[in-house]
Amino acid sequence: HFICGLSDVNAVINETAELTCKLSSEDCEGAWFRDGKKISPDDNFSVTNDGAIHKLVIIRCEEEHSGKYRFEVDGRKTEAMINVKDPPRFNHADLRAFTEPVTVKAGHHAIFKLQFLGQEPVKIKWYSEGEELLDDNNNTKIEKSASHSRLLLSRCQRKNTGEIRIKLKNEHGFIEAISQLIVLDKPTSPLGPAEVTEGSAICIEFRWRPPKDDGGSPVINYMVERQQVGRNTWKKIGEIPGVPSYRDTDVDHGRKYCYRIRAVTAEGASGVMETDEMQAGTLAFPGPPGPPKVVSAYDDCVNISWAPPSNTGGSRILGYVVEKRKKGSNLWSVVNATDELIKVKKYAVKDVVTGMEYEFRVTAVNLSGVGEYSNPSEFVFARDPKKPPGKVSNLKVTESSYSHFVLTWTKPEDKPEIQDEAKGYFVEIRPAECLDWSRCNPTRIITTSFSVKGLKSKNMYWVRVIAVNDGGESAPEELANYVLAIPSPVRPKFTNHKMKSFMVVRAGNSVRITVNFEDRRHSVQRMDPQQLEKTC
């Protein structure tokens, strides 16, 4: 019997087609039939079997090969249809040549042509950037035949650059091919407005944006002209490399200038982009840089960094000068000389004395000179980094109420080379139902006790304390149990210390004893007289 029978096949004319079936036995011999006629192997048909798999191959399909095919074996059979179709199709070499971009100069003609195969009639349509092209006998001409089509685009313009597509369709199928049209032209004008990046008494530097459309060719260079405001003539400065910026050092102090710029490509020069007036300005010094920040400190070196000034004075920053001052002194000393400017926004100050405390400031230098000084940095000791302190000990709650509790602890030990002295503490709490810790004191405290306030009555809180110094934070020390926001239990006590230890009364008389005492809930209590009144 058949494990897998034949299936219908749609074949393409002049290509191969294949029918395959699989039997349950490898020893069976079968026969192939087309429209009831037995098929014998020849130049058109190839019959093979590989064990239980039997195969019929039509080597080159023709229209007459369409029909019903049957395979018979031991009185059993399986059938399928082969439909030979003739859809539009391209020769691979022709298609490869068509897909190569067509490049023409503006005003010239562009030609696209492609041969094809397929059963007639074949509908042919051409498209440019998705828009169908029609034969208008003016700028667009389309030729069609049974085997090829040709598109002629006359007097191409830069705007015609884009995708060219041909679509073919007949009753058997559809196919399309894509090419590209590139129309080369002069670039458009450079884009303004020009931005002045430096304007000083000795130079004007500015930049602009490249042309929006380079015309299909890269910008090789720019042509620059200059006019002094108040004059009618333009001076040709020349061509500069294709970077959209220019630095003019041939200027007179206080004069104003305008510039005209053209982009140049292999296709020619663009139109003109004219700048606004630019002045070779007076001396303008830079503003203050940001206050220096201490990055790290050691016995023999302090590393600092800073932000550049927001006001450069209209010219580029040439470098920076750093000064230092010892704590308690009024004298600032220069770290680097003005002829040895610092080019980057960081510096390692090595002229320091171990154990001394310093602050630093920075000034920027531009073409006009030295600018304003920054605000000074924070004071820093010239010493090797501290080691974080150890954990606090003996952490406990000494007092509590519905809204606060008081913590105390013991300062961690100072162990040389292991842990340095603690310089402060942070207290953190978290409600029992929360996983995040919140810090109770935003700045470190130096005492070894702290009152945590703002609690919710009868809520449970976890508590921990962290020791800190210049080397960092210690590991947190946490209470073993949560803290409940309720008053601490207190033993009641007597408040009247003058009460007599005995009383003398006549027999048969009544006696009343008043006892004053204090507890957490009541400041003064009186015992029930009925409980104490007794006839003696």
C-alpha positions as CSV (number, residue, x, y, z in Angstrom):
1,H,0.0,0.0,0.0
2,F,1.0,3.7,-0.3
3,I,2.5,5.4,2.7
4,C,2.5,8.7,0.8
5,G,0.6,9.3,-2.4
6,L,1.1,11.8,-5.2
7,S,0.3,15.5,-4.8
8,D,-0.7,18.1,-7.4
9,V,2.1,20.2,-8.8
10,N,2.1,23.7,-10.4
11,A,5.1,23.8,-12.8
12,V,6.7,26.6,-14.8
13,I,7.3,26.2,-18.5
14,N,11.0,25.3,-19.4
15,E,11.7,24.3,-15.8
16,T,11.6,20.8,-14.1
17,A,8.7,19.2,-12.3
18,E,8.7,16.3,-10.0
19,L,6.1,13.7,-8.7
20,T,7.0,11.4,-5.7
21,C,5.3,8.7,-3.8
22,K,6.3,6.2,-1.1
23,L,5.3,2.5,-0.8
24,S,5.2,0.3,2.2
25,S,7.6,-2.2,0.5
26,E,10.9,-1.8,-1.2
27,D,10.5,-4.8,-3.5
28,C,7.6,-3.5,-5.6
29,E,7.9,-2.4,-9.3
30,G,5.3,0.1,-10.6
31,A,4.4,2.0,-13.7
32,W,3.8,5.7,-14.5
33,F,0.9,6.9,-16.7
34,R,-0.1,10.3,-18.2
35,D,-3.7,10.8,-19.2
36,G,-4.0,6.9,-19.3
37,K,-0.8,6.4,-21.5
38,K,2.2,4.6,-20.0
39,I,5.3,6.8,-19.6
40,S,8.7,5.4,-20.7
41,P,12.0,7.1,-19.7
42,D,13.3,9.4,-22.5
43,D,14.7,12.9,-23.0
44,N,11.7,14.4,-21.3
45,F,11.0,12.0,-18.5
46,S,13.2,10.4,-15.8
47,V,11.9,7.5,-13.8
48,T,13.7,6.4,-10.6
49,N,13.1,4.5,-7.5
50,D,15.1,4.5,-4.3
51,G,13.9,1.6,-2.2
52,A,10.3,2.4,-1.4
53,I,10.4,5.9,-2.9
54,H,9.4,6.2,-6.6
55,K,10.0,9.4,-8.5
56,L,9.0,10.8,-11.9
57,V,10.8,13.9,-13.2
58,I,9.8,16.1,-16.1
59,I,13.2,17.5,-17.2
60,R,11.9,20.5,-19.2
61,C,8.2,21.2,-18.9
62,E,6.1,22.1,-21.9
63,E,2.5,23.0,-22.2
64,E,1.6,19.5,-23.4
65,H,3.0,18.0,-20.2
66,S,0.0,19.3,-18.3
67,G,-2.4,16.5,-17.4
68,K,-3.3,13.7,-14.9
69,Y,-0.5,11.5,-13.8
70,R,-0.9,8.1,-12.2
71,F,1.4,5.5,-10.6
72,E,0.2,1.9,-10.4
73,V,1.7,-1.0,-8.5
74,D,0.1,-4.5,-7.7
75,G,-3.4,-3.2,-8.6
76,R,-3.1,-0.1,-6.4
77,K,-2.8,3.4,-7.8
78,T,-2.3,7.1,-6.8
79,E,-3.0,10.1,-9.0
80,A,-2.2,13.8,-9.2
81,M,-2.4,16.8,-11.7
82,I,0.5,18.7,-13.2
83,N,-0.4,22.2,-14.3
84,V,2.3,23.8,-16.5
85,K,2.1,27.5,-16.4
86,D,3.8,30.3,-18.3
87,P,4.0,33.3,-16.0
88,P,6.1,36.4,-16.7
89,R,9.8,35.9,-15.8
90,F,13.2,37.3,-16.4
91,N,16.5,35.9,-17.5
92,H,19.0,36.1,-14.6
93,A,21.6,38.0,-16.5
94,D,19.1,40.5,-17.9
95,L,17.7,41.1,-14.4
96,R,21.1,41.6,-12.9
97,A,22.0,44.2,-15.5
98,F,18.6,46.0,-15.0
99,T,19.1,46.3,-11.2
100,E,22.3,48.3,-11.7
101,P,21.6,52.0,-11.0
102,V,21.4,54.3,-14.0
103,T,23.4,57.6,-13.4
104,V,22.9,60.6,-15.7
105,K,23.6,64.3,-15.5
106,A,20.8,66.8,-15.1
107,G,19.2,67.5,-18.5
108,H,20.3,64.2,-20.0
109,H,18.2,61.1,-20.9
110,A,17.9,57.9,-18.9
111,I,17.0,54.6,-20.5
112,F,15.7,51.4,-18.7
113,K,15.0,48.2,-20.7
114,L,14.3,44.6,-19.8
115,Q,13.6,41.4,-21.7
116,F,11.1,38.9,-20.3
117,L,9.3,35.6,-21.1
118,G,5.7,34.6,-20.5
119,Q,2.5,33.7,-22.1
120,E,0.8,36.6,-23.8
121,P,-0.9,38.9,-23.2
122,V,1.4,40.4,-20.6
123,K,0.4,43.7,-18.9
124,I,3.4,46.0,-18.4
125,K,3.6,49.0,-16.1
126,W,6.4,51.3,-15.1
127,Y,6.7,53.2,-11.8
128,S,8.9,56.1,-10.4
129,E,8.9,56.3,-6.6
130,G,5.6,54.4,-6.5
131,E,3.8,56.6,-9.0
132,E,2.8,55.0,-12.3
133,L,4.5,56.4,-15.4
134,L,2.4,57.1,-18.5
135,D,3.6,57.4,-22.1
136,D,3.1,61.2,-22.7
137,N,5.4,61.5,-25.7
138,N,7.1,64.4,-23.9
139,N,9.4,63.5,-21.1
140,T,8.3,59.9,-20.7
141,K,8.2,57.3,-23.5
142,I,7.3,53.6,-22.9
143,E,7.9,50.9,-25.5
144,K,6.3,47.5,-25.2
145,S,6.5,44.2,-27.1
146,A,5.9,40.5,-26.5
147,S,9.4,40.0,-25.1
148,H,10.7,43.3,-23.8
149,S,9.9,46.8,-22.6
150,R,11.9,50.0,-22.7
151,L,11.5,53.2,-20.6
152,L,12.9,56.5,-21.9
153,L,13.0,59.5,-19.5
154,S,14.0,62.7,-21.3
155,R,15.6,65.8,-19.8
156,C,16.0,64.3,-16.3
157,Q,16.0,66.7,-13.3
158,R,17.5,66.1,-9.9
159,K,14.0,65.6,-8.5
160,N,13.6,62.5,-10.8
161,T,16.2,60.6,-8.7
162,G,14.7,57.6,-7.0
163,E,13.3,54.1,-7.5
164,I,12.3,52.8,-11.0
165,R,10.1,49.7,-11.0
166,I,8.6,47.5,-13.7
167,K,5.7,45.2,-13.1
168,L,4.6,42.4,-15.4
169,K,1.4,40.3,-15.1
170,N,-0.5,37.7,-17.1
171,E,-3.1,35.0,-16.3
172,H,-0.4,32.7,-14.8
173,G,1.4,35.1,-12.5
174,F,3.1,38.4,-11.6
175,I,6.7,39.6,-11.3
176,E,8.5,42.9,-10.8
177,A,12.0,44.3,-10.9
178,I,13.6,47.4,-9.3
179,S,16.3,49.7,-10.4
180,Q,17.5,53.1,-9.3
181,L,17.8,56.4,-11.2
182,I,20.5,58.9,-10.0
183,V,20.4,62.3,-11.6
184,L,23.6,64.3,-10.8
185,D,23.3,68.1,-10.5
186,K,25.0,71.0,-8.7
187,P,24.4,71.0,-4.9
188,T,21.9,73.3,-3.3
189,S,23.3,76.3,-1.2
190,P,24.8,75.6,2.2
191,L,22.4,76.0,5.0
192,G,22.4,78.9,7.4
193,P,22.3,80.8,9.6
194,A,26.0,80.7,10.3
195,E,27.0,80.2,14.0
196,V,29.9,82.2,15.4
197,T,32.0,79.8,17.5
198,E,34.7,82.3,18.3
199,G,34.8,86.0,17.9
200,S,37.8,87.9,19.4
201,A,40.0,90.8,18.6
202,I,42.3,88.7,16.4
203,C,40.0,86.2,14.7
204,I,36.4,85.2,13.7
205,E,35.5,81.5,13.6
206,F,32.1,80.3,12.4
207,R,30.3,77.3,11.1
208,W,27.3,76.4,8.9
209,R,25.4,73.3,7.8
210,P,26.1,71.4,4.6
211,P,23.7,71.6,1.6
212,K,20.4,69.9,2.1
213,D,21.0,68.1,-1.3
214,D,24.6,67.5,-2.4
215,G,23.3,66.8,-6.0
216,G,24.4,63.2,-5.8
217,S,28.1,63.9,-5.4
218,P,30.0,64.6,-2.1
219,V,31.0,68.1,-1.3
220,I,34.7,68.5,-2.2
221,N,35.3,72.0,-0.7
222,Y,33.7,75.3,-0.1
223,M,34.4,78.6,-1.8
224,V,34.5,81.5,0.7
225,E,34.3,85.3,0.0
226,R,34.5,88.1,2.5
227,Q,33.2,91.7,2.6
228,Q,34.0,94.3,5.1
229,V,30.8,96.0,6.2
230,G,30.6,99.5,4.6
231,R,32.4,98.5,1.4
232,N,31.0,97.2,-1.9
233,T,33.6,94.8,-2.9
234,W,33.9,91.1,-2.1
235,K,37.3,89.5,-1.5
236,K,37.9,85.9,-2.6
237,I,39.4,84.0,0.3
238,G,39.7,80.8,-1.7
239,E,38.6,77.2,-1.4
240,I,38.7,75.4,1.9
241,P,38.3,71.6,2.5
242,G,34.8,70.2,2.6
243,V,34.3,70.8,6.4
244,P,31.5,73.4,7.0
245,S,33.5,75.8,9.2
246,Y,36.0,78.6,8.7
247,R,38.5,80.5,10.9
248,D,39.4,83.9,9.7
249,T,42.5,85.4,11.4
250,D,43.0,88.2,8.9
251,V,40.7,90.6,10.7
252,D,40.9,94.1,12.2
253,H,39.9,94.7,15.7
254,G,36.4,96.1,15.9
255,R,35.6,95.7,12.2
256,K,32.5,93.9,11.0
257,Y,32.5,91.4,8.2
258,C,30.0,89.4,6.0
259,Y,30.8,86.1,4.3
260,R,29.5,84.3,1.2
261,I,29.9,80.6,0.9
262,R,29.3,78.1,-2.0
263,A,29.5,74.3,-1.9
264,V,31.6,72.7,-4.6
265,T,31.1,69.1,-6.0
266,A,32.2,67.3,-9.1
267,E,29.1,68.8,-10.8
268,G,30.0,72.4,-10.0
269,A,29.4,75.1,-7.5
270,S,26.1,75.8,-5.6
271,G,24.3,79.0,-5.1
272,V,25.4,81.5,-2.4
273,M,24.7,81.4,1.3
274,E,25.4,84.8,2.9
275,T,26.1,85.2,6.6
276,D,24.9,88.0,8.9
277,E,27.4,90.6,10.1
278,M,30.2,89.3,12.4
279,Q,32.5,91.5,14.4
280,A,36.1,91.0,15.4
281,G,35.2,91.8,19.0
282,T,36.9,93.6,21.8
283,L,38.7,91.7,24.6
284,A,36.2,89.4,26.4
285,F,37.4,87.1,29.2
286,P,35.8,83.8,30.2
287,G,33.5,83.4,33.1
288,P,34.3,81.2,36.2
289,P,34.6,77.5,35.8
290,G,32.6,75.2,38.1
291,P,34.0,74.8,41.7
292,P,36.6,72.1,41.7
293,K,35.6,68.7,43.1
294,V,38.0,66.5,45.0
295,V,38.2,63.2,43.2
296,S,40.7,61.5,45.6
297,A,43.4,62.5,48.1
298,Y,46.7,60.9,49.2
299,D,49.7,61.9,51.3
300,D,51.5,63.4,48.3
301,C,48.7,64.2,45.8
302,V,45.2,65.6,45.6
303,N,43.2,64.9,42.4
304,I,40.6,67.5,41.4
305,S,38.2,68.0,38.4
306,W,35.9,70.9,37.3
307,A,33.3,71.9,34.8
308,P,34.1,74.4,32.0
309,P,32.8,78.0,32.2
310,S,29.3,78.6,30.8
311,N,30.6,81.9,29.3
312,T,33.7,81.4,27.2
313,G,34.1,85.1,26.3
314,G,33.3,84.5,22.7
315,S,36.5,82.5,22.0
316,R,37.8,79.1,22.6
317,I,39.3,78.1,26.0
318,L,43.0,77.7,25.7
319,G,43.5,76.0,29.1
320,Y,43.2,76.4,32.8
321,V,45.2,77.6,35.8
322,V,44.8,76.0,39.2
323,E,45.6,77.6,42.6
324,K,45.7,76.2,46.1
325,R,45.4,77.6,49.6
326,K,46.1,76.2,53.1
327,K,43.3,76.3,55.6
328,G,43.6,79.4,57.8
329,S,45.7,81.2,55.2
330,N,44.7,84.2,53.0
331,L,47.4,83.5,50.4
332,W,46.6,81.6,47.2
333,S,49.5,80.1,45.3
334,V,49.6,79.0,41.7
335,V,49.9,75.3,41.0
336,N,50.8,75.6,37.3
337,A,52.2,78.5,35.5
338,T,50.2,80.5,32.9
339,D,52.6,79.4,30.2
340,E,51.9,75.7,31.1
341,L,48.1,75.7,30.8
342,I,46.2,72.6,31.8
343,K,44.4,71.5,28.6
344,V,42.0,69.0,30.3
345,K,39.4,69.6,33.0
346,K,41.2,67.7,35.8
347,Y,44.6,67.9,37.5
348,A,46.7,66.0,40.0
349,V,48.1,68.6,42.6
350,K,51.3,67.1,43.9
351,D,52.7,70.2,45.6
352,V,51.1,69.4,49.0
353,V,52.3,68.6,52.5
354,T,51.1,65.4,54.2
355,G,48.4,66.1,56.8
356,M,47.7,69.7,55.7
357,E,44.2,70.8,54.7
358,Y,43.8,72.6,51.4
359,E,41.2,74.2,49.1
360,F,41.5,74.8,45.4
361,R,40.1,77.2,42.7
362,V,40.4,77.3,38.9
363,T,40.4,80.0,36.2
364,A,40.0,79.6,32.5
365,V,42.2,81.3,29.8
366,N,41.0,82.3,26.3
367,L,42.5,84.4,23.6
368,S,41.8,87.6,25.6
369,G,43.5,86.4,28.7
370,V,42.8,85.0,32.2
371,G,39.1,84.9,33.3
372,E,37.3,84.9,36.6
373,Y,38.2,82.4,39.3
374,S,35.8,79.7,40.3
375,N,34.4,79.3,43.8
376,P,36.8,77.3,46.0
377,S,36.5,73.6,46.5
378,E,35.7,72.0,49.8
379,F,38.7,71.6,52.2
380,V,40.5,68.3,51.9
381,F,43.4,66.7,53.9
382,A,46.5,65.6,52.0
383,R,46.5,62.1,53.4
384,D,45.9,58.5,52.3
385,P,42.3,57.4,52.2
386,K,40.7,56.5,55.5
387,K,39.4,53.0,56.1
388,P,35.7,52.6,57.0
389,P,34.9,52.3,60.7
390,G,33.8,49.1,62.4
391,K,30.2,48.4,63.5
392,V,28.8,50.1,66.6
393,S,28.1,47.9,69.6
394,N,25.6,47.7,72.5
395,L,22.8,49.1,70.4
396,K,19.6,49.4,72.5
397,V,16.4,51.3,73.1
398,T,16.4,53.3,76.3
399,E,13.1,55.0,76.1
400,S,9.9,54.6,74.0
401,S,6.5,56.1,73.5
402,Y,3.6,56.0,71.0
403,S,5.4,58.5,68.7
404,H,9.2,58.1,69.4
405,F,11.9,56.1,70.9
406,V,15.5,56.8,72.0
407,L,18.5,54.7,70.9
408,T,22.0,54.5,72.4
409,W,25.1,52.7,71.3
410,T,28.8,52.4,71.9
411,K,31.4,53.9,69.5
412,P,33.2,51.3,67.4
413,E,36.9,50.6,68.2
414,D,39.7,52.2,66.2
415,K,41.9,49.4,64.8
416,P,45.0,50.6,62.8
417,E,45.2,49.2,59.3
418,I,41.8,47.5,59.8
419,Q,39.2,50.2,60.7
420,D,39.6,53.9,61.4
421,E,37.8,56.1,63.9
422,A,34.1,56.8,63.3
423,K,33.3,60.5,62.6
424,G,29.6,60.2,62.8
425,Y,26.5,58.0,62.6
426,F,23.3,57.4,60.6
427,V,20.2,55.9,62.0
428,E,17.9,54.0,59.7
429,I,14.5,52.4,60.3
430,R,11.9,50.5,58.3
431,P,8.4,49.5,59.2
432,A,8.0,45.7,59.7
433,E,5.8,45.4,56.6
434,C,8.3,47.3,54.4
435,L,11.6,46.2,52.8
436,D,13.2,49.6,52.2
437,W,15.3,51.4,54.9
438,S,14.8,55.1,55.4
439,R,17.5,57.3,56.9
440,C,16.3,59.3,60.0
441,N,19.1,61.9,60.0
442,P,20.0,63.4,56.5
443,T,23.4,64.5,57.9
444,R,25.6,62.5,60.1
445,I,25.4,62.9,63.9
446,I,28.4,62.7,66.2
447,T,26.6,61.7,69.4
448,T,26.0,58.1,70.4
449,S,22.3,58.5,71.0
450,F,19.4,59.5,68.8
451,S,15.7,60.1,69.2
452,V,13.6,58.7,66.4
453,K,10.4,60.7,66.1
454,G,7.3,60.7,63.9
455,L,6.3,57.0,64.6
456,K,2.9,55.6,64.2
457,S,1.4,54.4,67.5
458,K,1.8,50.7,68.2
459,N,3.5,50.0,64.9
460,M,6.5,47.7,64.7
461,Y,9.9,49.0,63.4
462,W,13.3,47.5,62.6
463,V,16.2,49.7,63.6
464,R,19.9,49.9,62.6
465,V,22.9,52.2,63.0
466,I,25.7,52.8,60.6
467,A,29.0,54.4,61.5
468,V,30.8,56.7,59.0
469,N,34.1,58.5,58.4
470,D,36.0,59.9,55.4
471,G,36.7,56.3,54.3
472,G,33.1,55.3,53.9
473,E,30.3,53.6,55.9
474,S,30.6,50.6,58.3
475,A,28.4,47.5,58.1
476,P,25.0,48.3,59.8
477,E,24.4,47.1,63.3
478,E,20.7,46.1,63.7
479,L,18.6,45.3,66.7
480,A,17.9,41.6,67.1
481,N,14.1,42.3,67.6
482,Y,11.7,44.9,66.3
483,V,10.8,48.0,68.4
484,L,7.1,48.5,69.2
485,A,6.0,52.2,69.4
486,I,4.4,52.1,72.9
487,P,5.6,53.5,76.2
488,S,8.2,51.5,78.1
489,P,6.9,49.6,81.2
490,V,7.8,51.5,84.4
491,R,7.4,50.3,88.1
492,P,5.0,52.5,90.0
493,K,6.5,54.5,93.0
494,F,5.3,56.4,96.0
495,T,5.4,60.2,95.7
496,N,4.7,61.2,99.3
497,H,7.9,60.5,101.3
498,K,6.5,62.3,104.5
499,M,3.8,59.8,105.1
500,K,3.8,58.5,108.7
501,S,4.7,55.0,109.4
502,F,1.9,54.7,112.0
503,M,-1.3,56.4,113.2
504,V,-2.9,56.5,116.7
505,V,-6.7,56.4,116.9
506,R,-9.3,55.7,119.5
507,A,-10.9,52.3,119.6
508,G,-14.1,52.2,117.6
509,N,-13.2,55.2,115.4
510,S,-12.8,55.1,111.6
511,V,-9.5,55.7,109.9
512,R,-8.8,57.0,106.3
513,I,-5.3,56.6,104.8
514,T,-4.4,58.4,101.6
515,V,-1.5,56.9,99.5
516,N,0.1,59.0,96.7
517,F,1.9,57.1,93.9
518,E,3.0,57.5,90.3
519,D,3.0,55.3,87.2
520,R,3.3,55.7,83.4
521,R,-0.5,56.3,82.9
522,H,-1.3,58.5,86.0
523,S,0.8,61.1,87.7
524,V,-1.0,60.8,91.1
525,Q,-3.4,58.1,92.3
526,R,-5.4,57.7,95.4
527,M,-6.4,54.3,96.7
528,D,-10.2,53.7,97.1
529,P,-11.1,55.0,100.6
530,Q,-13.8,52.3,100.9
531,Q,-11.0,49.7,100.6
532,L,-8.9,51.3,103.4
533,E,-11.6,52.7,105.7
534,K,-11.8,50.3,108.6
535,T,-13.1,50.5,112.1
536,C,-10.3,50.0,114.6
